């Protein structure tokens, strides 16, 4: 068994060298196809990641009534004494008691005005101090994006809340976009892999056709199908392995370049591409595995017609 394994291994290397031009054609086909697979999969996976980030960035903005004291621990009563505020965290505690609420962050109207000034320009400086028209707010993150609507509806019932915003139409669009990217991305990747098997098996079939006489001679001298198939199976694996080298290098350098130039700007919006340390090793490994499997599978599919009695 071991001797046959090494015999097929050595024979496959000799066959690659002996059929030089056909080997180059097969490797080139694998290279082109896997390059398409690698680039397309990179785009699809990162688009799905960004869609998921957008989905999880959907938050509920809860605006409190004017002059709310929900964050004030003490107040001055009519007698001029400092006493505990009976309304302290009244709204906050009710929000936290709602199922599926993960975190609640307070944002004062002054903080919101500062963000608007940084985003829209110095014109908003006119509204500093008592002229500030904004309201204190709570920003709510839910345990799962699908609970945004239900939690927003419950928060709107709380006394002391003047307005609740959850993105409405924009939220629905983000959820639909995320679902569409996942569904169609998976379907497109599957179709591309099927196309890759078809193209590569056809290319390998051409190399096997050119050696059909060699296969017929082996059959005439009584060689078993498994013995005949062995070297060709190894050849297909070698073709897939060699054909995956260029796509793997391209994916590494292109992803490194795009990640370095784009991810910093995405980070400011709480978005990110898939981490380099995770994506590159996984994608490079996947390309080699896919190449070997597709190459071997292409050889098996292409040889079936010559091994039938």
C-alpha positions as CSV (number, residue, x, y, z in Angstrom):
1,X,0.0,0.0,0.0
2,X,2.8,2.4,1.0
3,X,4.9,1.4,-2.0
4,X,1.9,2.0,-4.3
5,X,1.4,5.4,-2.7
6,X,5.0,6.5,-3.3
7,X,4.9,5.0,-6.8
8,X,1.9,7.1,-7.8
9,X,3.4,10.1,-6.1
10,X,6.6,9.9,-8.2
11,X,4.8,8.9,-11.3
12,X,2.6,12.0,-11.0
13,X,5.6,14.3,-10.8
14,X,7.1,12.6,-13.9
15,X,3.9,13.0,-15.8
16,X,3.7,16.7,-15.0
17,X,7.2,17.2,-16.5
18,X,6.5,14.9,-19.4
19,X,3.4,16.7,-20.4
20,X,4.8,20.2,-20.0
21,X,2.6,22.4,-22.1
22,X,-0.6,20.6,-21.1
23,X,0.4,20.9,-17.4
24,X,1.1,24.7,-17.9
25,X,-2.4,25.1,-19.5
26,X,-4.1,23.2,-16.7
27,X,-2.2,25.3,-14.0
28,X,-3.0,28.5,-15.8
29,X,-6.7,27.6,-15.9
30,X,-6.6,26.9,-12.1
31,X,-4.8,30.1,-11.5
32,X,-7.3,32.3,-13.4
33,X,-10.3,30.5,-11.8
34,X,-8.9,30.6,-8.2
35,X,-7.9,34.3,-8.7
36,X,-11.6,35.0,-9.5
37,X,-12.8,32.9,-6.6
38,X,-10.3,34.6,-4.2
39,X,-11.2,38.2,-5.2
40,X,-14.9,37.6,-5.4
41,X,-15.0,35.8,-2.1
42,X,-13.0,38.6,-0.5
43,X,-15.5,41.2,-1.7
44,X,-18.5,39.1,-0.7
45,X,-17.2,38.2,2.8
46,X,-16.2,41.7,3.6
47,X,-19.4,43.2,2.3
48,X,-21.3,40.7,4.5
49,X,-19.1,41.8,7.4
50,X,-19.8,45.5,6.8
51,X,-23.5,44.8,6.4
52,X,-23.4,42.9,9.7
53,X,-21.6,45.9,11.4
54,X,-24.2,48.3,10.0
55,X,-26.9,46.1,11.4
56,X,-25.4,46.0,14.8
57,X,-24.7,49.7,14.8
58,X,-28.5,50.4,14.7
59,X,-29.3,52.1,18.0
60,X,-32.3,53.7,19.6
61,X,-32.1,57.4,20.5
62,X,-34.4,58.3,23.4
63,X,-34.9,62.0,24.0
64,X,-35.9,63.2,27.4
65,X,-38.2,66.0,28.2
66,X,-36.8,69.6,28.5
67,X,-35.1,70.2,31.9
68,X,-35.1,66.5,32.7
69,X,-33.4,65.7,36.0
70,X,-33.0,61.9,35.3
71,X,-29.3,62.2,35.7
72,X,-29.2,64.6,38.6
73,X,-28.7,62.9,42.0
74,X,-29.5,65.9,44.2
75,X,-31.7,68.9,43.8
76,X,-32.3,72.1,45.8
77,X,-35.8,72.3,47.3
78,X,-38.0,75.3,47.9
79,X,-36.4,75.8,51.2
80,X,-33.0,76.0,49.6
81,X,-31.8,72.7,51.0
82,X,-30.0,70.1,48.9
83,X,-31.9,66.9,48.9
84,X,-31.9,63.6,47.1
85,X,-33.7,63.8,43.7
86,X,-36.8,61.5,43.8
87,X,-36.8,61.3,40.0
88,X,-33.1,60.3,39.7
89,X,-32.8,57.5,37.1
90,X,-36.6,57.1,36.9
91,X,-36.5,56.8,33.1
92,X,-33.1,55.0,33.1
93,X,-34.3,52.2,35.4
94,X,-37.5,51.7,33.4
95,X,-35.5,51.4,30.2
96,X,-33.1,48.9,31.8
97,X,-36.0,46.8,32.9
98,X,-37.2,46.3,29.4
99,X,-36.3,42.8,28.0
100,X,-33.5,42.7,25.3
101,X,-31.9,46.0,26.4
102,X,-28.1,45.5,26.6
103,X,-26.7,48.9,27.4
104,X,-28.0,52.4,28.0
105,X,-25.6,55.4,27.5
106,X,-26.5,58.9,28.6
107,X,-25.7,61.7,26.1
108,X,-26.3,65.3,27.4
109,X,-27.6,68.0,25.2
110,X,-24.2,69.8,25.4
111,X,-22.4,66.7,24.2
112,X,-24.8,66.4,21.3
113,X,-24.3,70.1,20.4
114,X,-20.5,69.6,20.4
115,X,-20.8,66.6,18.0
116,X,-23.1,68.7,15.7
117,X,-20.6,71.5,15.8
118,X,-17.7,69.2,14.9
119,X,-19.8,67.6,12.0
120,X,-21.7,70.6,10.6
121,X,-19.4,73.5,11.4
122,X,-18.9,76.5,13.7
123,X,-22.4,77.9,13.0
124,X,-23.8,75.7,15.7
125,X,-21.7,77.6,18.3
126,X,-24.5,80.2,18.3
127,X,-26.6,77.7,20.3
128,X,-24.2,77.3,23.3
129,X,-25.5,77.6,26.8
130,X,-29.1,78.4,27.4
131,X,-29.7,78.7,23.7
132,X,-29.1,75.0,23.2
133,X,-32.3,73.6,21.5
134,X,-31.4,70.0,22.0
135,X,-32.5,67.5,24.6
136,X,-30.7,65.1,26.9
137,X,-30.9,61.6,25.5
138,X,-30.3,57.9,26.2
139,X,-28.7,55.8,23.5
140,X,-29.8,52.2,23.7
141,X,-28.1,49.1,22.3
142,X,-30.2,45.9,22.1
143,X,-29.0,42.4,22.6
144,X,-29.9,41.7,19.0
145,X,-30.7,44.1,16.1
146,X,-34.1,42.3,15.5
147,X,-35.3,43.7,18.9
148,X,-34.8,47.4,18.0
149,X,-38.4,47.9,16.9
150,X,-40.0,46.2,19.9
151,X,-37.7,47.9,22.5
152,X,-38.4,51.3,20.9
153,X,-42.1,50.8,21.1
154,X,-41.8,50.0,24.9
155,X,-39.5,52.9,25.6
156,X,-42.0,55.3,23.9
157,X,-44.5,54.5,26.6
158,X,-42.3,55.7,29.5
159,X,-43.3,58.9,31.2
160,X,-40.6,61.5,30.8
161,X,-39.7,60.5,27.2
162,X,-40.5,63.0,24.6
163,X,-39.3,61.2,21.4
164,X,-37.8,57.9,20.3
165,X,-35.9,57.4,17.1
166,X,-34.7,54.0,15.8
167,X,-33.9,54.9,12.2
168,X,-37.3,53.7,11.0
169,X,-37.0,53.4,7.2
170,X,-33.2,53.4,7.3
171,X,-33.2,50.6,9.9
172,X,-35.5,48.4,7.7
173,X,-33.2,49.1,4.7
174,X,-30.1,48.1,6.6
175,X,-31.7,44.8,7.8
176,X,-32.8,44.0,4.2
177,X,-29.4,44.8,2.8
178,X,-27.7,42.5,5.4
179,X,-30.0,39.7,4.6
180,X,-29.6,40.2,0.8
181,X,-25.8,40.2,1.0
182,X,-25.7,37.0,3.0
183,X,-28.2,35.2,0.8
184,X,-26.9,36.3,-2.7
185,X,-23.3,36.3,-1.6
186,X,-23.5,32.6,-0.5
187,X,-25.4,31.7,-3.8
188,X,-22.9,33.6,-6.0
189,X,-19.9,32.0,-4.2
190,X,-21.4,28.5,-4.7
191,X,-22.0,29.2,-8.3
192,X,-18.5,30.4,-8.8
193,X,-17.1,27.3,-7.2
194,X,-19.3,25.1,-9.4
195,X,-18.0,27.0,-12.4
196,X,-14.5,26.6,-11.2
197,X,-14.9,22.8,-11.0
198,X,-16.4,22.8,-14.5
199,X,-13.7,24.9,-16.1
200,X,-10.8,23.1,-14.4
201,X,-12.2,19.6,-15.1
202,X,-12.6,20.5,-18.8
203,X,-9.0,21.7,-18.9
204,X,-7.7,18.6,-17.2
205,X,-9.9,16.5,-19.5
206,X,-7.9,17.8,-22.5
207,X,-4.7,16.7,-20.9
208,X,-6.2,13.2,-20.2
209,X,-7.5,12.9,-23.8
210,X,-4.0,13.5,-25.1
211,X,-3.0,10.5,-23.0
212,X,-6.0,8.2,-23.7
213,X,-3.7,5.7,-25.5
214,X,-1.5,5.4,-22.4
215,X,-4.7,4.6,-20.3
216,X,-5.9,2.1,-22.9
217,X,-2.5,0.3,-22.8
218,X,-2.6,0.1,-19.0
219,X,-6.1,-1.4,-19.2
220,X,-5.0,-4.0,-21.8
221,X,-2.2,-5.3,-19.5
222,X,-4.8,-5.8,-16.7
223,X,-4.2,-2.7,-14.5
224,X,-7.1,-2.0,-12.1
225,X,-9.0,1.2,-12.3
226,X,-7.7,2.3,-8.9
227,X,-4.1,1.8,-10.1
228,X,-4.7,3.8,-13.3
229,X,-6.5,6.6,-11.5
230,X,-3.8,7.0,-8.8
231,X,-1.2,9.0,-10.7
232,X,-3.9,11.2,-12.4
233,X,-5.5,11.9,-9.1
234,X,-2.1,13.1,-7.8
235,X,-1.5,15.1,-11.0
236,X,-4.8,16.9,-10.4
237,X,-3.8,17.7,-6.9
238,X,-0.5,19.1,-8.0
239,X,-2.1,21.2,-10.6
240,X,-4.5,22.6,-8.0
241,X,-1.7,23.2,-5.6
242,X,0.6,25.0,-8.1
243,X,-2.4,26.9,-9.5
244,X,-3.3,28.3,-6.1
245,X,0.1,30.0,-5.5
246,X,-0.4,33.1,-7.6
247,X,-4.0,33.7,-6.3
248,X,-2.8,33.3,-2.7
249,X,0.0,35.9,-3.2
250,X,-2.4,38.3,-5.0
251,X,-5.0,38.0,-2.2
252,X,-2.3,38.6,0.4
253,X,-0.8,41.8,-1.1
254,X,-4.1,43.2,-2.4
255,X,-5.9,42.7,0.9
256,X,-3.0,44.1,2.9
257,X,-3.0,47.2,0.7
258,X,-6.8,47.7,0.8
259,X,-7.0,47.0,4.6
260,X,-4.3,49.5,5.4
261,X,-5.8,52.3,3.3
262,X,-9.5,51.8,4.1
263,X,-10.0,50.3,7.5
264,X,-8.9,53.4,9.5
265,X,-11.6,55.5,7.9
266,X,-14.2,52.8,8.5
267,X,-13.2,52.5,12.2
268,X,-14.4,56.1,12.8
269,X,-17.9,54.8,11.9
270,X,-17.7,51.7,14.0
271,X,-17.2,49.6,10.9
272,X,-14.3,47.4,9.9
273,X,-13.1,44.9,7.3
274,X,-12.3,41.3,8.4
275,X,-9.0,41.4,10.4
276,X,-5.8,40.8,8.4
277,X,-4.7,38.2,11.0
278,X,-7.9,36.2,10.5
279,X,-8.8,36.8,6.8
280,X,-5.5,36.3,5.0
281,X,-4.4,32.9,6.6
282,X,-8.0,31.6,6.2
283,X,-8.4,32.7,2.6
284,X,-4.9,31.6,1.5
285,X,-5.4,28.2,3.2
286,X,-8.9,27.9,1.6
287,X,-7.5,28.7,-1.9
288,X,-4.9,25.9,-1.5
289,X,-7.5,23.4,-0.2
290,X,-10.0,24.4,-2.9
291,X,-7.3,24.1,-5.6
292,X,-6.2,20.6,-4.5
293,X,-9.8,19.4,-4.1
294,X,-11.0,20.8,-7.4
295,X,-7.8,19.6,-9.2
296,X,-8.3,16.0,-7.9
297,X,-12.0,16.1,-8.5
298,X,-11.5,17.4,-12.0
299,X,-9.1,14.4,-12.7
300,X,-11.6,11.9,-11.4
301,X,-14.5,13.4,-13.4
302,X,-12.5,13.5,-16.5
303,X,-11.2,10.0,-16.3
304,X,-14.5,8.3,-15.7
305,X,-15.3,7.8,-19.4
306,X,-12.0,6.0,-20.0
307,X,-12.4,3.7,-17.1
308,X,-15.8,2.4,-18.1
309,X,-15.9,-1.1,-19.5
